[in-house]
Amino acid sequence: MDMLRFLSKIFLIFFCWNLTAQPISQREKLQQQRAKLMDEIKLANYLLQENRTNRANSLTIIETLTQKIRIREQLIDNLQAELEYIQREIEESSTEIQHLEEEVRLQREHYAQMIRKAYNSRSPNMRLLFILSSQDLWQAIRRMQYLNQLAKARRKQVELTKQKEKQLQEYLNELNAKRISQQHLLANQTEERNQLAAEKRMLEELVQTLNIQSRQLERQIAEKQQQSRNLEREIQRLIALEIKRAREAAERKALEERAASVGLAKNKDYTAKTSNAELERLIARKKAELEAAARRASQAASATPRKETPSTTIPAQTSAAADDVLRSTPEARQLAANFAANRTRLPWPVEKGIIVQRYGKQQHEVAKYVVVDNPGINIATERGAKARAVFDGEVSGVLQLPDGSMAVLIKHGNFFTVYANMTNILVKAGDRVRTKQDIGTVFTDFKEGKTILHFEVWEGSRHMDPLLWLQR
């Protein structure tokens, strides 16, 4: 009985969980996506308004406006998908309404036939004669039951007809609401298309204005590309340093294991300060002593059959790949596995932001003949916005950049994340950080009027597209 009660409780919990954990519909997903896109457009409007008064910020305006146009195009596609979804719902509802109208018509006809029959036998005397004309008592009882059932059937038919009519009216109301929603979405889509056309015209005008100043623009692009290359070299230097430290730690661990295999005890025969070269000499001396003792024992026991003595030689450790070295400890392996498992689910490095430059090689927004290569993504955000760690990890280093801003490198096993163009850094090398922990403030360039965080994701010594890791 106890086991039966336990299984009943488990079933009840599972059943209730299923009721509360229903997946959201496709239309709800589209509505959530639309709300997110609207928030991004709102942020883009805020950033554009901040820079619109300063003509020197034309390049920043172009970058933000270009991204806003992309977001608006996504919003128009989203509205189109929602319109198509509503149209399918309307068609399905219309089909259901036709079925219900047919059912209501048939029930009304059936009810009308019952009323006609009841009208023909409406006199109480006729009902009485129908019962009294029975051949025997049992037939009279059955005829009384039949009349009662007929009356119940009429009442039931009335209720069924009312229910179907009510259901039909609910479907009609729902269909009307869907059509109103469709009209609103169509109006929104038309408005978004008009705004998109206006923004594209504004972008063309700004691009033409900047093209007149092409030399100055080329110089700005070249400076930014040089800054990006300098940052990448510094990041590679820090990652190489991390790999070197991890490799040295792994080599030291293997060397101490070899020392233990020949009988050397740490803190007795050697210490943590003993150099690797000195420890190698101690191991070689100890092995020579063991081999000499083995030879003497062999000579003393020459009368007995000789057995093979297992070699105490420890094979030299081969050099591991960078990723394997960075995952050499159980903690690092677990952290790297957790980071990899959160691909496409990592939080954004800022609470609010829009991407103004994507990862990889791409044409410049204005100077189309210039190809820029971005090892990460650039996220425009509000002034004073905080940068935050996207996952648990350890700060590998804090870099000072030539423009006065700072960059932070965080290690997650064999993965690294980079947060550049920052100020007021809140962490230092060696600090442990948690997911969404503030690590500094995004730097605002008042000359160009922009607040942009540069964010990168590295696996070992190669950078990757951060958008493949961040939650969308």
C-alpha positions as CSV (number, residue, x, y, z in Angstrom):
1,M,0.0,0.0,0.0
2,D,2.8,2.4,0.9
3,M,4.5,1.7,-2.5
4,L,1.1,2.3,-4.3
5,R,0.6,5.7,-2.5
6,F,4.2,6.7,-3.4
7,L,3.7,5.8,-7.1
8,S,0.4,7.7,-7.1
9,K,2.1,10.8,-5.7
10,I,4.9,10.6,-8.3
11,F,2.2,10.3,-11.1
12,L,0.3,13.2,-9.7
13,I,3.5,15.4,-9.6
14,F,4.4,14.4,-13.1
15,F,0.9,15.1,-14.4
16,C,0.8,18.5,-12.7
17,W,4.2,19.4,-14.1
18,N,3.1,18.5,-17.6
19,L,0.1,20.8,-17.2
20,T,2.2,23.7,-16.1
21,A,5.1,23.1,-18.5
22,Q,3.2,23.3,-21.8
23,P,5.4,24.6,-24.7
24,I,4.6,28.1,-26.0
25,S,2.9,28.4,-29.4
26,Q,4.5,29.6,-32.6
27,R,2.5,32.8,-32.4
28,E,3.7,33.5,-28.9
29,K,7.3,33.0,-30.0
30,L,6.7,35.5,-32.9
31,Q,5.2,38.0,-30.4
32,Q,8.2,37.6,-28.1
33,Q,10.6,38.1,-31.0
34,R,8.6,41.2,-32.1
35,A,8.8,42.7,-28.6
36,K,12.6,42.1,-28.5
37,L,13.1,43.7,-32.0
38,M,11.0,46.7,-30.9
39,D,13.2,47.1,-27.8
40,E,16.3,47.0,-30.0
41,I,14.8,49.7,-32.3
42,K,14.0,51.8,-29.3
43,L,17.7,51.6,-28.1
44,A,18.9,52.4,-31.6
45,N,16.6,55.5,-31.6
46,Y,18.1,56.5,-28.3
47,L,21.7,56.1,-29.6
48,L,20.9,58.1,-32.8
49,Q,19.3,60.9,-30.8
50,E,22.4,61.2,-28.6
51,N,24.6,61.7,-31.7
52,R,22.4,63.5,-34.1
53,T,23.4,67.0,-32.8
54,N,27.1,66.4,-33.6
55,R,28.1,66.2,-37.3
56,A,31.5,64.8,-36.3
57,N,29.7,61.7,-35.3
58,S,28.4,60.9,-38.8
59,L,30.3,57.5,-38.9
60,T,28.8,56.5,-35.6
61,I,25.4,57.5,-36.8
62,I,25.8,55.4,-40.0
63,E,26.9,52.3,-38.1
64,T,23.9,52.6,-35.7
65,L,21.5,53.5,-38.5
66,T,22.7,50.5,-40.6
67,Q,22.1,48.2,-37.7
68,K,18.7,49.8,-37.1
69,I,17.7,49.1,-40.7
70,R,18.7,45.5,-40.3
71,I,16.6,45.2,-37.2
72,R,13.6,46.9,-38.9
73,E,13.9,44.4,-41.8
74,Q,13.9,41.6,-39.3
75,L,10.8,43.2,-37.7
76,I,9.0,43.4,-41.1
77,D,9.8,39.7,-41.7
78,N,8.5,38.9,-38.2
79,L,5.3,40.8,-38.9
80,Q,4.9,38.9,-42.2
81,A,5.3,35.6,-40.5
82,E,2.8,36.6,-37.8
83,L,0.3,37.7,-40.5
84,E,0.7,34.4,-42.3
85,Y,0.2,32.5,-39.0
86,I,-3.0,34.5,-38.3
87,Q,-4.2,33.9,-41.9
88,R,-3.9,30.2,-41.3
89,E,-5.8,30.5,-38.0
90,I,-8.5,32.5,-39.8
91,E,-8.9,29.8,-42.5
92,E,-9.0,27.1,-39.8
93,S,-11.6,29.0,-37.8
94,S,-13.7,29.7,-40.9
95,T,-13.7,25.9,-41.7
96,E,-14.7,25.1,-38.1
97,I,-17.4,27.8,-38.2
98,Q,-18.9,26.2,-41.4
99,H,-19.0,22.8,-39.6
100,L,-20.7,24.4,-36.6
101,E,-23.2,26.3,-38.7
102,E,-24.1,23.0,-40.4
103,E,-24.5,21.2,-37.0
104,V,-26.7,24.1,-35.7
105,R,-28.9,23.9,-38.8
106,L,-29.3,20.2,-38.5
107,Q,-30.1,20.4,-34.8
108,R,-32.7,23.1,-35.5
109,E,-34.3,21.0,-38.2
110,H,-34.4,18.0,-35.8
111,Y,-35.8,20.1,-33.1
112,A,-38.5,21.5,-35.4
113,Q,-39.6,17.9,-36.3
114,M,-39.9,17.1,-32.6
115,I,-42.0,20.2,-32.1
116,R,-44.3,19.3,-34.9
117,K,-44.8,15.8,-33.5
118,A,-45.4,17.3,-30.1
119,Y,-47.9,19.7,-31.5
120,N,-49.8,16.9,-33.2
121,S,-50.1,15.1,-29.9
122,R,-50.5,18.2,-27.7
123,S,-53.9,17.3,-26.3
124,P,-53.7,15.6,-22.8
125,N,-56.6,13.4,-23.9
126,M,-54.6,12.0,-26.8
127,R,-51.7,11.1,-24.5
128,L,-54.1,9.5,-22.1
129,L,-55.8,7.5,-24.9
130,F,-52.3,6.5,-26.2
131,I,-51.6,4.9,-22.8
132,L,-55.1,3.5,-22.2
133,S,-55.1,1.8,-25.6
134,S,-52.3,-0.5,-24.5
135,Q,-52.9,-4.2,-24.7
136,D,-51.6,-4.8,-21.2
137,L,-50.1,-3.1,-18.2
138,W,-46.5,-3.6,-19.3
139,Q,-47.2,-1.9,-22.6
140,A,-48.9,1.0,-20.8
141,I,-45.8,1.4,-18.6
142,R,-43.5,1.4,-21.6
143,R,-45.7,3.9,-23.4
144,M,-45.5,6.2,-20.3
145,Q,-41.7,5.8,-20.3
146,Y,-41.6,6.6,-24.0
147,L,-43.5,9.9,-23.5
148,N,-41.2,10.9,-20.6
149,Q,-38.1,10.1,-22.7
150,L,-39.6,12.1,-25.6
151,A,-40.0,15.1,-23.3
152,K,-36.4,14.7,-22.0
153,A,-35.1,14.4,-25.6
154,R,-36.8,17.7,-26.5
155,R,-35.3,19.4,-23.5
156,K,-31.9,17.9,-24.3
157,Q,-32.1,19.0,-27.9
158,V,-32.9,22.5,-26.8
159,E,-29.7,22.5,-24.6
160,L,-27.5,21.0,-27.3
161,T,-28.8,23.6,-29.8
162,K,-28.1,26.4,-27.3
163,Q,-24.5,25.0,-26.6
164,K,-23.7,24.8,-30.3
165,E,-25.1,28.3,-30.9
166,K,-22.9,29.6,-28.0
167,Q,-19.9,27.8,-29.4
168,L,-20.6,29.2,-32.8
169,Q,-20.8,32.7,-31.4
170,E,-17.5,32.3,-29.5
171,Y,-15.8,31.1,-32.8
172,L,-17.3,34.1,-34.6
173,N,-16.0,36.5,-31.9
174,E,-12.6,34.9,-32.0
175,L,-12.5,35.1,-35.8
176,N,-13.5,38.8,-35.6
177,A,-10.6,39.4,-33.0
178,K,-8.1,37.7,-35.3
179,R,-9.2,39.8,-38.3
180,I,-8.8,43.0,-36.2
181,S,-5.4,41.8,-35.1
182,Q,-4.5,41.1,-38.7
183,Q,-5.6,44.6,-39.7
184,H,-3.4,46.1,-36.9
185,L,-0.4,44.1,-38.0
186,L,-0.9,45.1,-41.6
187,A,-1.0,48.7,-40.5
188,N,2.1,48.2,-38.4
189,Q,3.9,46.5,-41.4
190,T,3.0,49.4,-43.7
191,E,4.3,51.9,-41.2
192,E,7.5,49.9,-40.7
193,R,8.1,49.8,-44.5
194,N,7.6,53.5,-44.7
195,Q,10.1,54.2,-41.9
196,L,12.5,51.7,-43.4
197,A,12.4,53.6,-46.7
198,A,13.0,56.9,-44.9
199,E,15.9,55.5,-43.0
200,K,17.5,54.1,-46.1
201,R,17.3,57.6,-47.8
202,M,18.9,59.1,-44.7
203,L,21.6,56.5,-44.8
204,E,22.4,57.3,-48.5
205,E,22.6,61.0,-47.7
206,L,25.0,60.4,-44.8
207,V,27.2,58.0,-46.9
208,Q,27.4,60.6,-49.7
209,T,28.4,63.3,-47.2
210,L,31.2,61.1,-45.8
211,N,32.4,60.0,-49.2
212,I,33.3,63.6,-49.9
213,Q,35.7,63.3,-46.9
214,S,37.1,60.0,-48.1
215,R,40.7,60.6,-47.1
216,Q,39.7,61.5,-43.5
217,L,37.5,58.4,-43.5
218,E,40.2,56.1,-44.7
219,R,42.6,57.4,-42.0
220,Q,39.9,56.7,-39.3
221,I,39.4,53.2,-40.7
222,A,43.1,52.5,-40.8
223,E,43.6,53.7,-37.2
224,K,40.7,51.5,-36.0
225,Q,42.1,48.4,-37.8
226,Q,45.5,49.0,-36.3
227,Q,44.0,49.3,-32.9
228,S,42.2,46.0,-33.5
229,R,45.4,44.3,-34.6
230,N,47.2,45.6,-31.5
231,L,44.5,44.3,-29.2
232,E,44.5,40.9,-31.0
233,R,48.3,40.6,-30.5
234,E,48.0,41.4,-26.8
235,I,45.2,38.8,-26.4
236,Q,47.4,36.2,-28.2
237,R,50.3,37.1,-25.9
238,L,48.2,36.6,-22.8
239,I,46.7,33.4,-24.1
240,A,50.2,32.1,-25.0
241,L,51.3,33.0,-21.5
242,E,48.3,31.1,-20.0
243,I,49.2,28.1,-22.2
244,K,52.9,28.3,-21.1
245,R,51.9,28.4,-17.4
246,A,49.5,25.4,-17.9
247,R,52.1,23.5,-19.8
248,E,54.8,24.2,-17.1
249,A,52.3,23.1,-14.4
250,A,51.6,19.9,-16.3
251,E,55.3,19.2,-16.9
252,R,56.0,19.8,-13.2
253,K,53.2,17.4,-12.2
254,A,54.5,14.7,-14.5
255,L,58.1,15.2,-13.2
256,E,56.9,14.9,-9.6
257,E,55.0,11.7,-10.5
258,R,58.3,10.3,-11.9
259,A,60.1,11.3,-8.7
260,A,57.5,9.5,-6.6
261,S,57.8,6.4,-8.8
262,V,61.5,6.1,-7.8
263,G,60.9,6.7,-4.1
264,L,61.6,10.5,-3.8
265,A,59.3,12.2,-1.3
266,K,58.2,15.9,-1.7
267,N,59.3,18.2,1.1
268,K,61.8,15.6,2.2
269,D,64.0,14.8,-0.8
270,Y,63.0,18.0,-2.7
271,T,60.6,21.0,-2.3
272,A,58.4,23.1,-4.5
273,K,61.3,25.5,-5.0
274,T,63.5,22.8,-6.4
275,S,64.1,23.5,-10.1
276,N,63.0,21.0,-12.8
277,A,66.6,20.5,-13.8
278,E,67.7,19.8,-10.2
279,L,64.8,17.4,-9.8
280,E,65.8,15.6,-13.0
281,R,69.3,15.1,-11.5
282,L,67.8,13.8,-8.3
283,I,65.6,11.3,-10.2
284,A,68.6,10.1,-12.3
285,R,70.8,9.7,-9.1
286,K,68.0,7.8,-7.4
287,K,67.4,5.5,-10.4
288,A,71.2,4.8,-10.6
289,E,71.1,3.9,-6.9
290,L,68.1,1.6,-7.4
291,E,69.8,-0.1,-10.4
292,A,73.1,-0.6,-8.5
293,A,71.2,-2.2,-5.6
294,A,69.3,-4.4,-8.1
295,R,72.6,-5.6,-9.6
296,R,74.1,-6.4,-6.2
297,A,71.0,-8.3,-5.2
298,S,71.2,-10.2,-8.5
299,Q,74.8,-11.2,-8.0
300,A,74.0,-12.4,-4.4
301,A,71.2,-14.5,-5.7
302,S,73.1,-15.8,-8.8
303,A,72.3,-19.4,-7.8
304,T,68.6,-18.9,-8.2
305,P,66.9,-18.5,-11.6
306,R,67.0,-15.0,-12.8
307,K,63.7,-13.1,-13.2
308,E,63.1,-10.1,-15.4
309,T,63.1,-6.9,-13.3
310,P,60.5,-4.4,-14.5
311,S,62.1,-1.2,-15.8
312,T,61.7,1.9,-13.7
313,T,62.1,4.1,-16.7
314,I,59.2,6.6,-17.1
315,P,58.6,7.6,-20.7
316,A,59.1,11.2,-21.4
317,Q,55.9,13.3,-21.7
318,T,55.0,14.4,-25.2
319,S,54.0,18.0,-25.7
320,A,50.2,18.3,-25.6
321,A,48.1,20.6,-27.7
322,A,47.2,24.0,-26.3
323,D,43.6,23.0,-25.6
324,D,44.6,19.9,-23.8
325,V,47.1,21.8,-21.7
326,L,44.5,24.4,-20.7
327,R,42.2,21.5,-19.6
328,S,44.9,19.6,-17.7
329,T,43.2,19.9,-14.3
330,P,39.7,18.4,-13.4
331,E,38.4,21.9,-12.5
332,A,39.5,23.4,-15.9
333,R,38.0,20.4,-17.7
334,Q,34.7,20.8,-15.9
335,L,34.6,24.6,-16.5
336,A,35.4,24.2,-20.2
337,A,32.7,21.5,-20.6
338,N,30.1,23.7,-18.9
339,F,31.0,26.7,-21.1
340,A,30.7,24.5,-24.2
341,A,27.4,23.2,-23.0
342,N,26.0,26.7,-22.9
343,R,26.6,27.5,-26.6
344,T,23.8,29.8,-27.8
345,R,22.7,30.3,-24.2
346,L,25.4,32.7,-22.8
347,P,24.0,36.0,-21.6
348,W,25.0,39.2,-23.4
349,P,28.0,41.1,-22.0
350,V,25.8,44.2,-21.6
351,E,22.2,44.3,-20.4
352,K,21.1,46.3,-23.4
353,G,22.8,46.6,-26.8
354,I,22.7,46.3,-30.5
355,I,25.4,44.9,-32.8
356,V,26.9,47.6,-35.0
357,Q,29.7,45.4,-36.4
358,R,29.6,41.7,-36.8
359,Y,32.4,39.0,-36.7
360,G,34.8,38.3,-39.6
361,K,35.6,40.0,-42.9
362,Q,33.1,42.4,-44.2
363,Q,32.8,45.5,-46.4
364,H,32.9,48.8,-44.5
365,E,29.4,50.5,-44.3
366,V,30.6,53.6,-46.1
367,A,33.9,52.9,-47.8
368,K,32.7,49.8,-49.7
369,Y,36.1,49.2,-51.3
370,V,37.6,48.7,-47.8
371,V,37.3,45.2,-46.2
372,V,37.5,45.2,-42.4
373,D,38.3,42.1,-40.4
374,N,36.7,41.9,-36.9
375,P,37.8,39.2,-34.6
376,G,34.7,39.7,-32.4
377,I,31.5,41.8,-32.4
378,N,31.0,45.5,-31.5
379,I,27.9,46.2,-29.3
380,A,26.6,49.8,-29.0
381,T,25.0,50.5,-25.7
382,E,23.9,53.3,-23.4
383,R,26.4,55.7,-21.7
384,G,27.4,54.4,-18.3
385,A,26.5,50.8,-19.1
386,K,28.2,48.1,-17.2
387,A,30.1,45.2,-18.9
388,R,29.5,41.8,-17.3
389,A,31.1,38.4,-17.4
390,V,29.1,36.0,-19.7
391,F,30.2,32.9,-17.7
392,D,32.1,31.8,-14.5
393,G,35.8,32.0,-14.9
394,E,39.1,33.5,-13.8
395,V,40.5,36.9,-14.9
396,S,43.7,36.2,-16.9
397,G,44.7,39.8,-17.4
398,V,43.7,43.5,-17.6
399,L,45.1,45.4,-20.6
400,Q,45.7,49.1,-21.0
401,L,44.9,50.2,-24.6
402,P,46.6,53.1,-26.4
403,D,43.3,55.2,-26.5
404,G,43.1,55.1,-22.7
405,S,40.5,52.4,-22.5
406,M,41.0,48.9,-20.9
407,A,40.4,45.3,-21.9
408,V,39.7,42.3,-19.7
409,L,40.5,38.7,-20.6
410,I,38.6,36.0,-18.7
411,K,39.6,32.3,-18.8
412,H,36.9,29.5,-18.8
413,G,39.0,26.3,-19.0
414,N,40.4,26.3,-22.6
415,F,37.9,29.1,-23.6
416,F,38.5,32.8,-23.2
417,T,36.2,35.8,-23.4
418,V,37.5,39.3,-24.2
419,Y,35.8,42.6,-23.1
420,A,37.5,45.6,-24.7
421,N,36.9,49.4,-24.8
422,M,36.2,49.7,-21.0
423,T,37.0,51.9,-18.1
424,N,36.6,51.8,-14.3
425,I,37.6,48.1,-14.2
426,L,36.3,46.3,-11.1
427,V,38.5,43.1,-11.3
428,K,42.2,42.2,-11.5
429,A,44.2,39.3,-12.7
430,G,43.6,36.1,-10.7
431,D,40.1,37.2,-9.6
432,R,37.3,34.6,-9.8
433,V,34.2,35.9,-11.5
434,R,30.6,34.7,-11.7
435,T,28.1,34.8,-14.6
436,K,26.6,38.3,-15.1
437,Q,29.1,39.8,-12.6
438,D,29.9,43.4,-13.4
439,I,33.6,43.8,-14.4
440,G,33.7,47.4,-15.5
441,T,32.0,50.3,-17.4
442,V,31.8,50.5,-21.1
443,F,34.0,53.4,-22.3
444,T,32.3,56.4,-24.0
445,D,34.2,58.2,-26.7
446,F,32.8,61.7,-26.3
447,K,34.6,62.9,-29.5
448,E,32.8,60.3,-31.6
449,G,29.8,60.1,-29.3
450,K,29.6,56.4,-29.0
451,T,29.6,53.8,-26.2
452,I,30.7,50.5,-27.8
453,L,31.9,47.3,-26.2
454,H,34.1,45.0,-28.2
455,F,33.5,41.4,-27.3
456,E,35.4,38.3,-28.4
457,V,35.3,34.5,-27.8
458,W,38.4,32.3,-28.1
459,E,38.9,28.6,-27.9
460,G,42.5,28.0,-27.2
461,S,44.5,30.2,-29.6
462,R,41.8,30.8,-32.2
463,H,38.9,33.3,-32.1
464,M,35.3,32.4,-32.9
465,D,32.0,34.1,-33.8
466,P,30.5,35.3,-30.5
467,L,27.0,35.3,-32.0
468,L,27.2,31.5,-32.1
469,W,27.5,31.6,-28.3
470,L,25.3,34.4,-27.1
471,Q,21.6,34.0,-26.4
472,R,19.3,35.4,-29.1
